[in-house]
Amino acid sequence: AAIDGFAETSFKTAGLAPQQGRLICEPSNATMEQPRTIQAPDWVADDLPLSFSFGYIRFFGRNSQAKIKFNSAPVEVQRISVSELPLGEPSTGYSVSVFVDV
C-alpha cells in the first residue's frame, strides 16, 4: 500500500538588522576621570525590544584590539553613565573609541 503525505512549514525571520541609530558620548572632550553619558538614540528594527551593549576599544600594539564592555549583559536602555574612561593610546592622541552593539 502506498502512503501519501504532506507537510508545510513557515518561518518568520527577525527582520533587518537595527539601523539608522547614533552613538553619542558627552562630554566628548574631557579628562579620563570625567563622568560621561553614552547614549544610542534613534535605532530602529523590526524585532523589538532592542538591547544595547556599550563599551570601548582597547588597543594592544598596532594590529591587535579588543572590545571591552561597560555592561556585562545587554540592556534595554539606550543610555548609560560611566564614572570614567580608560587612558587612551598615545598613538591616537590618547583618544578612546566607544561603541554600542545593538
N, C-alpha and C positions, 0 to 999 in steps of 0.2 A: 504494500500500500504506500502510495506517495504522500508525503507530508508537505503541505504548503504553509508558509509563514510570512509575516510582515512585521517589520519594526520601524519605528520612527523616533528620531531623537532631535531635539533642538537645543542649541546652545546660545546663551546670552553672554557676549563679551563685556568687559568692563568699560569699553569705550576708549576714546582717545586719552593720551597722557595729559596730565594737567598742563595748562598753558596760559600765556598772557599775564603771568604774575611778575611781581617785582621783589627785590630784596633791598631793604633799607637798613642802614646801621647809623644810629645817631647817638652822640656826635660822631661824625666821620673822621675828624682830625682832633686828637687829644692824646694825652699820655696813656700808657698801658694800664695805669691804676684807675682811670676814669670809668665809672659805670656807663654801660651802653644799653640801649634798647635796640633789639634787632627784630624787624618785622617783615612779613612776607604777604603784602596785600594783593588783591586783585587776581588771585589764581582761580581758574575755572576748570571744571571737569564734569564728565557725565556721571562718574562713580563718586558718590558722596557718602559720608563726610570725608574731607581731605585730612591727612595727617602730615605733620611737619617735623623734620629733624634738622636742628640748627647746629652749626659748628664752624670750625676754621681749618685752614690747610696748613699743615706743618711740613716744612721742607727739611730734607736730610741730604745735604750736598746739592749738586747741580741737577741730578736726574732722578731723585727719589723724593716722594711726598706721600703724606697720609692725611686722610680726613679724620679730624678729632671732633667728636660730637660733644656739644654742651649738655644735651639731654640724653639719658641712657635709652629711652624708648621714644618713638614718635608720639607727638601730642597733637590734639585737635585745635590748639590755639595758634593764631598767626603771629604772635608776638611773645618774645621772651626778654628778660632783663639779665644781663651778666654783670658781675661786680668788677671784672677786669678782663683784659685780653692778654695773651702771652706777648713777650717781646718778639718783634718781627725779625726777619733775616736782614743782616747787613747788606746783602746783595740786592735787596729790594727797597733800600732806604728805610729799613725797619718797619715796613708796612705789613699788615696782616690781612689775608684774604678770608672773608667769611663766606659761608654757603648755606643754602637750605635745600634739603631733599624733600620734595612734595610727593 
